[in-house]
Amino acid sequence: MKKYVLFDHDGVLVDTEYWYFRAGARALADIGFTVDRDQYTRDMNQSGGTWARARAAGVDEQTLGRQRAVRDAYYQEYLRTEDIEIDGVADALAELSAHVRMAIVTTSKRADFAVIHEKRRIRQFMEFVLVREDYGQAKPHPEPYLTGLRRFGAAAAETLVVEDSGRGLAAAVAAGIDCAVVHNEFTKTHDFSRATHRIGRLAELTAVVRQPAS
């Protein structure tokens, strides 16, 4: 039985993956660079991703930096105006809280995370939150999840990571932690062959964490 759960955030607890893509695509479209959604989902597992493609196409660093700031503004606009709820998340976390200790390990920036959780009931179930500013190297590097283990004082064997992307799964695997991948339509084409569990929704997690250790 697992004692700790480290949750990814975007695409797992809130439905934001698509809107981050839209914000970036809109910012790059402003300077004439078109972003293909299918290519973007493949690029999610690569360092730099779509922005590296824009750089390779000749967009200079000053322009990229400016448009990243534009993307961030667009993203916060979407976070405030679009429906990013995932049905059943709060109920699933309430049920899980009777069995495990929980935290969030996210690549979200602190400012975006704050906007998302102005009016939501998710943080009350979490002992701590690690945002992008809280660690050095981002997923797929294991540092974010290793940092989570240290904060809990937990062993990898008694912990479960919940992810929705290939990049996040790779981080969990590199940290030596079992990973349950929850279905997300935006990332469904990623390679999840190394996942310990595949689930359709968070309500299935209680049964997963209560499984006896093999």
GILIN-V514743 format. One record per pair of residues at least 12 apart in sequence whose ideal C-beta (glycine too) atoms are under 8 Angstrom apart, sorted by the first residue. I is the first residue (numbers start at 1). J is the second residue. Records with the same first field share a line. If there is no record, write none. Layout:
# GILIN-V514743
I = J ; J
This chain:
# GILIN-V514743
1 = 99 ; 209 ; 210 ; 211 ; 212 ; 213
2 = 100 ; 158 ; 159 ; 160 ; 178 ; 208 ; 209 ; 210
3 = 100 ; 101 ; 154 ; 158 ; 159
4 = 100 ; 101 ; 102 ; 103 ; 152 ; 154 ; 158 ; 159 ; 160
5 = 96 ; 100 ; 101 ; 102 ; 103 ; 159 ; 160 ; 161 ; 162 ; 205 ; 209
6 = 102 ; 103 ; 104 ; 105 ; 145 ; 148 ; 149 ; 159 ; 160 ; 161 ; 162 ; 177
7 = 102 ; 103 ; 104 ; 105 ; 126 ; 161 ; 162
8 = 104 ; 105 ; 106 ; 161 ; 162 ; 163 ; 164 ; 165 ; 168
9 = 104 ; 105 ; 106 ; 107 ; 108 ; 113
10 = 106 ; 107 ; 108 ; 164
11 = 164 ; 165 ; 184 ; 186 ; 187
12 = 86 ; 162 ; 163 ; 164 ; 182 ; 184 ; 202
13 = 86 ; 89 ; 104 ; 122
14 = 84 ; 85 ; 86 ; 89 ; 116 ; 120 ; 122
15 = 83 ; 84 ; 85 ; 86 ; 184
16 = 79 ; 84 ; 116
17 = 164 ; 165 ; 184 ; 186 ; 187
18 = 186
19 = 75 ; 78 ; 79 ; 82 ; 84
20 = 75
21 = 35 ; 37 ; 40 ; 186
22 = 74 ; 78
23 = 71 ; 72 ; 74 ; 75 ; 77 ; 78
24 = 40 ; 50 ; 51 ; 71 ; 75
25 = 37 ; 40 ; 50
26 = 71 ; 74
27 = 67 ; 68 ; 70 ; 71 ; 74
28 = 50 ; 54 ; 67 ; 71
30 = 67 ; 70
31 = 59 ; 63 ; 67
33 = 54 ; 57 ; 59
35 = 50
38 = 189
39 = 53
41 = 186 ; 187 ; 189 ; 190
42 = 189
44 = 165 ; 166 ; 167 ; 187 ; 190
45 = 140 ; 165 ; 166 ; 167 ; 170 ; 190
51 = 64 ; 68
72 = 109 ; 111 ; 112
75 = 112
76 = 111 ; 112 ; 115
79 = 112 ; 115 ; 116
80 = 115
84 = 116
86 = 202
87 = 201
88 = 201 ; 202 ; 203
89 = 122 ; 202
90 = 120 ; 121 ; 122
91 = 203
92 = 201 ; 202 ; 203 ; 205 ; 206
93 = 122 ; 125 ; 202
94 = 125
95 = 203 ; 206
96 = 125 ; 202 ; 205 ; 206 ; 209
97 = 125
99 = 206 ; 209 ; 210
100 = 160 ; 209
101 = 127 ; 152
102 = 125 ; 126 ; 127
103 = 126 ; 127 ; 128 ; 129 ; 130 ; 148 ; 151 ; 152
104 = 122 ; 123 ; 126 ; 128 ; 129 ; 130
105 = 130 ; 144 ; 145 ; 147 ; 148 ; 161
106 = 129 ; 130 ; 131 ; 132
107 = 132 ; 138 ; 139 ; 144
108 = 131 ; 132
109 = 131 ; 132 ; 133
110 = 131 ; 132 ; 133
113 = 129 ; 131
127 = 151 ; 152
128 = 151
130 = 144 ; 147 ; 148 ; 151
134 = 147
135 = 147
139 = 167 ; 168 ; 170 ; 171
140 = 167 ; 168 ; 170 ; 171 ; 174
141 = 171 ; 174
142 = 171 ; 172 ; 174 ; 175 ; 176
144 = 171
145 = 161 ; 171 ; 172 ; 175 ; 177
146 = 175
149 = 175 ; 177
156 = 175 ; 176 ; 177
157 = 213
159 = 177 ; 178
160 = 177 ; 178 ; 179 ; 180 ; 196 ; 205 ; 208 ; 209
161 = 175 ; 177 ; 178 ; 179 ; 180
162 = 179 ; 180 ; 181 ; 182 ; 202 ; 205
163 = 179 ; 180 ; 181 ; 182 ; 195
164 = 181 ; 182 ; 183 ; 184 ; 187
165 = 184 ; 187 ; 190
166 = 187 ; 190 ; 191 ; 192
169 = 181 ; 190 ; 192 ; 194 ; 195
170 = 194
173 = 194
178 = 196 ; 197
179 = 194 ; 195 ; 196 ; 197
180 = 195 ; 196 ; 197 ; 198 ; 199 ; 205 ; 208
181 = 195 ; 197 ; 198 ; 199
182 = 199 ; 200 ; 201 ; 202
183 = 198 ; 199 ; 200 ; 201
